[in-house]
Amino acid sequence: MTGVLTTDHPGWHSDADGARARVVRTACGLWVLSFDDQQGLRVDCLEGTEDVKPAFLSTDPAHLPQTAPPALRSGLDELGVTQRLANPWLWDAITTAILRQVVRADQARKLYRAWCSAYGTVVDGPFGKLAVAPAHATVMALADESFAAIGAKFHRTALQAAAEYYERHHESWEGANAADLSVALTAIPRIGPWTARAAAADFTGDFSIYPHDDLAVRTWAAQIAPAYPWPGKKDKSFGPLWTGWAGPDRTALHTLTLATLTWGAHAR
């Protein structure tokens, strides 16, 4: 794979030359993914079998809604066709979304990495240590002070509740489509629509379900098209405006949202 890699997930690490690496868990193994502009993507199985390989999904700017602002479409067109890993582990997608609650993106990234390094599985990557999230059973067994030790005291009850619900329901959840999954996840205490939709989008790769008025979407859109009269931070019209450009076309909405997040990951 060559081209632009979407690295919105906090599990992606980069080196000084811009190469990327991440460790992921699938249903049957542990994998290290690495990517650079010269060699493209490399996928190596470190543990288990190769029966279930991490899958990358393409997003083509040709599917952007034509009614979106020309400056926004132009900026996203420059990305070309992008590739994003559909998170192969639902538990990690839920964990990531929970750790993003109430904190800024940079802080959430640091918190996620500290969480994985402290209680997850650590492996050697192409340019340093990489870590994947602790399993739900591990989270259920953690003492309360373990959460506070890495700065996740606020997230403790949500993570523990999610682990218990995941234990009971993950098989049915894993087979659901993005919309149904996002609704099912709201049954978990302290999991609201924003967290549920972010987790569902990460796992399924369908960003038509993503919370479109998310601060990241608003921030990057305004940077791509600064002359457009975007709604203010407290203006509730951004979400309807964003989804209205796509209308009933879910592919257009997915493309608009994920391409904007991809643009932002590279701008950062």
Contacts in CASP RR format, 6 or more apart in sequence:
PFRMAT RR
TARGET T0000
AUTHOR 0000-0000-0000
METHOD contacts of the structure
MODEL  1
MTGVLTTDHPGWHSDADGARARVVRTACGLWVLSFDDQQGLRVDCLEGTE
DVKPAFLSTDPAHLPQTAPPALRSGLDELGVTQRLANPWLWDAITTAILR
QVVRADQARKLYRAWCSAYGTVVDGPFGKLAVAPAHATVMALADESFAAI
GAKFHRTALQAAAEYYERHHESWEGANAADLSVALTAIPRIGPWTARAAA
ADFTGDFSIYPHDDLAVRTWAAQIAPAYPWPGKKDKSFGPLWTGWAGPDR
TALHTLTLATLTWGAHAR
1 35 0 8 1.000
1 40 0 8 1.000
1 41 0 8 1.000
1 56 0 8 1.000
1 83 0 8 1.000
2 37 0 8 1.000
2 40 0 8 1.000
2 41 0 8 1.000
3 37 0 8 1.000
3 40 0 8 1.000
3 80 0 8 1.000
3 81 0 8 1.000
3 82 0 8 1.000
3 83 0 8 1.000
4 79 0 8 1.000
4 80 0 8 1.000
4 81 0 8 1.000
4 82 0 8 1.000
4 83 0 8 1.000
4 262 0 8 1.000
4 266 0 8 1.000
5 20 0 8 1.000
5 35 0 8 1.000
5 41 0 8 1.000
5 82 0 8 1.000
5 83 0 8 1.000
5 84 0 8 1.000
6 59 0 8 1.000
6 82 0 8 1.000
6 83 0 8 1.000
6 84 0 8 1.000
6 85 0 8 1.000
6 258 0 8 1.000
6 261 0 8 1.000
6 262 0 8 1.000
6 265 0 8 1.000
7 14 0 8 1.000
7 20 0 8 1.000
7 265 0 8 1.000
7 266 0 8 1.000
8 84 0 8 1.000
8 216 0 8 1.000
8 261 0 8 1.000
8 262 0 8 1.000
8 264 0 8 1.000
8 265 0 8 1.000
9 22 0 8 1.000
9 85 0 8 1.000
9 87 0 8 1.000
9 96 0 8 1.000
9 202 0 8 1.000
10 96 0 8 1.000
10 108 0 8 1.000
10 109 0 8 1.000
10 112 0 8 1.000
10 113 0 8 1.000
11 22 0 8 1.000
11 23 0 8 1.000
11 109 0 8 1.000
11 112 0 8 1.000
11 113 0 8 1.000
11 116 0 8 1.000
11 130 0 8 1.000
12 20 0 8 1.000
12 21 0 8 1.000
12 22 0 8 1.000
13 20 0 8 1.000
13 21 0 8 1.000
13 22 0 8 1.000
13 127 0 8 1.000
13 128 0 8 1.000
13 130 0 8 1.000
14 20 0 8 1.000
14 21 0 8 1.000
15 21 0 8 1.000
15 127 0 8 1.000
17 36 0 8 1.000
18 36 0 8 1.000
18 37 0 8 1.000
19 34 0 8 1.000
19 35 0 8 1.000
19 36 0 8 1.000
19 126 0 8 1.000
19 127 0 8 1.000
20 33 0 8 1.000
20 34 0 8 1.000
20 35 0 8 1.000
20 36 0 8 1.000
21 32 0 8 1.000
21 33 0 8 1.000
21 34 0 8 1.000
21 35 0 8 1.000
21 125 0 8 1.000
21 126 0 8 1.000
21 127 0 8 1.000
21 128 0 8 1.000
21 130 0 8 1.000
22 32 0 8 1.000
22 33 0 8 1.000
22 85 0 8 1.000
22 130 0 8 1.000
23 30 0 8 1.000
23 31 0 8 1.000
23 32 0 8 1.000
23 33 0 8 1.000
23 46 0 8 1.000
23 121 0 8 1.000
23 123 0 8 1.000
23 125 0 8 1.000
23 130 0 8 1.000
23 131 0 8 1.000
23 132 0 8 1.000
24 30 0 8 1.000
24 31 0 8 1.000
24 33 0 8 1.000
24 54 0 8 1.000
24 85 0 8 1.000
24 87 0 8 1.000
24 88 0 8 1.000
24 89 0 8 1.000
24 92 0 8 1.000
24 132 0 8 1.000
25 31 0 8 1.000
25 88 0 8 1.000
25 89 0 8 1.000
25 92 0 8 1.000
25 121 0 8 1.000
25 132 0 8 1.000
25 133 0 8 1.000
26 52 0 8 1.000
26 53 0 8 1.000
26 54 0 8 1.000
26 88 0 8 1.000
26 89 0 8 1.000
27 51 0 8 1.000
27 52 0 8 1.000
27 88 0 8 1.000
28 48 0 8 1.000
28 49 0 8 1.000
28 50 0 8 1.000
28 51 0 8 1.000
28 52 0 8 1.000
29 45 0 8 1.000
29 46 0 8 1.000
29 47 0 8 1.000
29 48 0 8 1.000
29 49 0 8 1.000
29 52 0 8 1.000
30 45 0 8 1.000
30 46 0 8 1.000
30 47 0 8 1.000
30 48 0 8 1.000
30 121 0 8 1.000
30 123 0 8 1.000
30 132 0 8 1.000
31 43 0 8 1.000
31 44 0 8 1.000
31 45 0 8 1.000
31 46 0 8 1.000
31 53 0 8 1.000
31 54 0 8 1.000
32 43 0 8 1.000
32 44 0 8 1.000
32 46 0 8 1.000
32 123 0 8 1.000
32 125 0 8 1.000
32 126 0 8 1.000
32 130 0 8 1.000
33 41 0 8 1.000
33 42 0 8 1.000
33 43 0 8 1.000
33 44 0 8 1.000
33 54 0 8 1.000
33 85 0 8 1.000
34 41 0 8 1.000
34 42 0 8 1.000
34 44 0 8 1.000
34 125 0 8 1.000
34 126 0 8 1.000
35 41 0 8 1.000
35 42 0 8 1.000
41 56 0 8 1.000
41 83 0 8 1.000
43 53 0 8 1.000
43 54 0 8 1.000
45 53 0 8 1.000
46 123 0 8 1.000
52 88 0 8 1.000
54 85 0 8 1.000
54 88 0 8 1.000
55 85 0 8 1.000
55 86 0 8 1.000
55 88 0 8 1.000
56 83 0 8 1.000
56 84 0 8 1.000
56 85 0 8 1.000
56 86 0 8 1.000
57 83 0 8 1.000
57 84 0 8 1.000
57 85 0 8 1.000
57 86 0 8 1.000
57 205 0 8 1.000
58 81 0 8 1.000
58 82 0 8 1.000
58 83 0 8 1.000
59 81 0 8 1.000
59 82 0 8 1.000
59 83 0 8 1.000
59 84 0 8 1.000
59 254 0 8 1.000
59 255 0 8 1.000
59 258 0 8 1.000
59 259 0 8 1.000
59 262 0 8 1.000
60 80 0 8 1.000
60 81 0 8 1.000
60 255 0 8 1.000
61 73 0 8 1.000
61 76 0 8 1.000
61 77 0 8 1.000
61 79 0 8 1.000
61 80 0 8 1.000
61 81 0 8 1.000
61 255 0 8 1.000
61 259 0 8 1.000
63 251 0 8 1.000
63 252 0 8 1.000
63 254 0 8 1.000
63 255 0 8 1.000
64 73 0 8 1.000
64 76 0 8 1.000
64 77 0 8 1.000
64 252 0 8 1.000
64 255 0 8 1.000
64 256 0 8 1.000
64 259 0 8 1.000
65 245 0 8 1.000
65 246 0 8 1.000
65 247 0 8 1.000
65 249 0 8 1.000
65 252 0 8 1.000
65 253 0 8 1.000
65 255 0 8 1.000
65 256 0 8 1.000
66 73 0 8 1.000
67 244 0 8 1.000
67 245 0 8 1.000
68 245 0 8 1.000
68 256 0 8 1.000
69 225 0 8 1.000
69 228 0 8 1.000
71 224 0 8 1.000
71 225 0 8 1.000
71 227 0 8 1.000
71 228 0 8 1.000
72 221 0 8 1.000
72 224 0 8 1.000
72 225 0 8 1.000
72 228 0 8 1.000
72 260 0 8 1.000
75 224 0 8 1.000
75 225 0 8 1.000
75 263 0 8 1.000
76 224 0 8 1.000
76 256 0 8 1.000
76 259 0 8 1.000
76 260 0 8 1.000
76 263 0 8 1.000
79 259 0 8 1.000
79 262 0 8 1.000
79 263 0 8 1.000
79 266 0 8 1.000
82 258 0 8 1.000
82 259 0 8 1.000
82 262 0 8 1.000
84 205 0 8 1.000
84 258 0 8 1.000
84 262 0 8 1.000
86 202 0 8 1.000
86 203 0 8 1.000
86 204 0 8 1.000
86 205 0 8 1.000
87 93 0 8 1.000
87 96 0 8 1.000
87 202 0 8 1.000
87 203 0 8 1.000
87 205 0 8 1.000
89 132 0 8 1.000
89 133 0 8 1.000
89 203 0 8 1.000
90 166 0 8 1.000
90 170 0 8 1.000
90 173 0 8 1.000
90 174 0 8 1.000
90 199 0 8 1.000
90 203 0 8 1.000
91 133 0 8 1.000
91 135 0 8 1.000
91 136 0 8 1.000
91 166 0 8 1.000
91 170 0 8 1.000
92 132 0 8 1.000
92 133 0 8 1.000
93 199 0 8 1.000
93 200 0 8 1.000
93 202 0 8 1.000
93 203 0 8 1.000
94 162 0 8 1.000
94 166 0 8 1.000
94 185 0 8 1.000
94 188 0 8 1.000
94 191 0 8 1.000
94 199 0 8 1.000
95 112 0 8 1.000
95 115 0 8 1.000
95 133 0 8 1.000
95 139 0 8 1.000
95 159 0 8 1.000
95 162 0 8 1.000
96 112 0 8 1.000
96 133 0 8 1.000
96 198 0 8 1.000
96 199 0 8 1.000
96 202 0 8 1.000
97 195 0 8 1.000
97 196 0 8 1.000
97 198 0 8 1.000
97 199 0 8 1.000
97 202 0 8 1.000
98 155 0 8 1.000
98 158 0 8 1.000
98 159 0 8 1.000
98 162 0 8 1.000
98 191 0 8 1.000
98 195 0 8 1.000
99 108 0 8 1.000
99 111 0 8 1.000
99 112 0 8 1.000
99 115 0 8 1.000
99 152 0 8 1.000
99 155 0 8 1.000
100 108 0 8 1.000
100 195 0 8 1.000
100 198 0 8 1.000
101 154 0 8 1.000
101 155 0 8 1.000
101 158 0 8 1.000
101 195 0 8 1.000
102 154 0 8 1.000
103 111 0 8 1.000
105 215 0 8 1.000
105 216 0 8 1.000
111 150 0 8 1.000
111 151 0 8 1.000
111 152 0 8 1.000
111 155 0 8 1.000
112 133 0 8 1.000
113 131 0 8 1.000
114 150 0 8 1.000
114 151 0 8 1.000
115 133 0 8 1.000
115 134 0 8 1.000
115 150 0 8 1.000
115 152 0 8 1.000
116 122 0 8 1.000
116 131 0 8 1.000
116 132 0 8 1.000
116 133 0 8 1.000
116 134 0 8 1.000
117 129 0 8 1.000
117 131 0 8 1.000
118 146 0 8 1.000
118 149 0 8 1.000
118 150 0 8 1.000
119 134 0 8 1.000
119 138 0 8 1.000
119 139 0 8 1.000
119 142 0 8 1.000
119 146 0 8 1.000
119 150 0 8 1.000
120 131 0 8 1.000
120 132 0 8 1.000
120 133 0 8 1.000
120 134 0 8 1.000
120 135 0 8 1.000
120 138 0 8 1.000
121 131 0 8 1.000
121 132 0 8 1.000
121 134 0 8 1.000
122 129 0 8 1.000
122 130 0 8 1.000
122 131 0 8 1.000
123 129 0 8 1.000
123 130 0 8 1.000
123 131 0 8 1.000
123 132 0 8 1.000
124 130 0 8 1.000
134 142 0 8 1.000
136 162 0 8 1.000
136 163 0 8 1.000
136 166 0 8 1.000
136 167 0 8 1.000
136 170 0 8 1.000
137 163 0 8 1.000
137 167 0 8 1.000
139 159 0 8 1.000
139 160 0 8 1.000
139 162 0 8 1.000
139 163 0 8 1.000
140 160 0 8 1.000
140 163 0 8 1.000
140 164 0 8 1.000
140 167 0 8 1.000
142 160 0 8 1.000
144 156 0 8 1.000
147 153 0 8 1.000
147 155 0 8 1.000
147 156 0 8 1.000
147 159 0 8 1.000
148 156 0 8 1.000
152 159 0 8 1.000
157 189 0 8 1.000
157 190 0 8 1.000
158 188 0 8 1.000
158 189 0 8 1.000
158 190 0 8 1.000
158 191 0 8 1.000
158 195 0 8 1.000
161 188 0 8 1.000
161 189 0 8 1.000
161 190 0 8 1.000
161 191 0 8 1.000
162 188 0 8 1.000
162 191 0 8 1.000
165 187 0 8 1.000
165 188 0 8 1.000
166 173 0 8 1.000
169 184 0 8 1.000
172 184 0 8 1.000
173 181 0 8 1.000
173 184 0 8 1.000
173 185 0 8 1.000
175 181 0 8 1.000
176 184 0 8 1.000
177 204 0 8 1.000
177 206 0 8 1.000
178 200 0 8 1.000
178 201 0 8 1.000
178 204 0 8 1.000
178 205 0 8 1.000
178 206 0 8 1.000
178 208 0 8 1.000
178 209 0 8 1.000
179 200 0 8 1.000
179 209 0 8 1.000
181 196 0 8 1.000
181 199 0 8 1.000
181 200 0 8 1.000
181 203 0 8 1.000
181 204 0 8 1.000
182 193 0 8 1.000
182 196 0 8 1.000
182 197 0 8 1.000
182 199 0 8 1.000
182 200 0 8 1.000
182 201 0 8 1.000
182 209 0 8 1.000
183 196 0 8 1.000
184 196 0 8 1.000
185 191 0 8 1.000
185 195 0 8 1.000
185 196 0 8 1.000
185 199 0 8 1.000
185 200 0 8 1.000
186 192 0 8 1.000
186 193 0 8 1.000
186 196 0 8 1.000
188 196 0 8 1.000
193 211 0 8 1.000
194 211 0 8 1.000
194 214 0 8 1.000
197 209 0 8 1.000
197 210 0 8 1.000
197 211 0 8 1.000
198 210 0 8 1.000
198 211 0 8 1.000
198 214 0 8 1.000
200 206 0 8 1.000
200 209 0 8 1.000
201 207 0 8 1.000
201 209 0 8 1.000
201 210 0 8 1.000
205 258 0 8 1.000
206 250 0 8 1.000
206 254 0 8 1.000
207 253 0 8 1.000
207 254 0 8 1.000
207 257 0 8 1.000
207 258 0 8 1.000
207 261 0 8 1.000
208 246 0 8 1.000
208 250 0 8 1.000
208 251 0 8 1.000
208 253 0 8 1.000
208 254 0 8 1.000
208 257 0 8 1.000
210 217 0 8 1.000
210 257 0 8 1.000
210 258 0 8 1.000
210 261 0 8 1.000
212 238 0 8 1.000
212 239 0 8 1.000
212 242 0 8 1.000
212 243 0 8 1.000
212 253 0 8 1.000
212 257 0 8 1.000
213 236 0 8 1.000
213 238 0 8 1.000
213 239 0 8 1.000
213 242 0 8 1.000
216 261 0 8 1.000
216 264 0 8 1.000
217 242 0 8 1.000
217 257 0 8 1.000
217 260 0 8 1.000
217 261 0 8 1.000
218 230 0 8 1.000
218 233 0 8 1.000
218 238 0 8 1.000
219 264 0 8 1.000
220 260 0 8 1.000
220 261 0 8 1.000
220 263 0 8 1.000
220 264 0 8 1.000
220 267 0 8 1.000
221 230 0 8 1.000
221 242 0 8 1.000
221 260 0 8 1.000
222 228 0 8 1.000
222 230 0 8 1.000
223 264 0 8 1.000
223 267 0 8 1.000
224 260 0 8 1.000
224 263 0 8 1.000
230 238 0 8 1.000
231 237 0 8 1.000
231 238 0 8 1.000
231 241 0 8 1.000
232 238 0 8 1.000
242 253 0 8 1.000
242 256 0 8 1.000
242 257 0 8 1.000
243 253 0 8 1.000
245 252 0 8 1.000
245 256 0 8 1.000
246 252 0 8 1.000
246 253 0 8 1.000
246 256 0 8 1.000
247 253 0 8 1.000
END
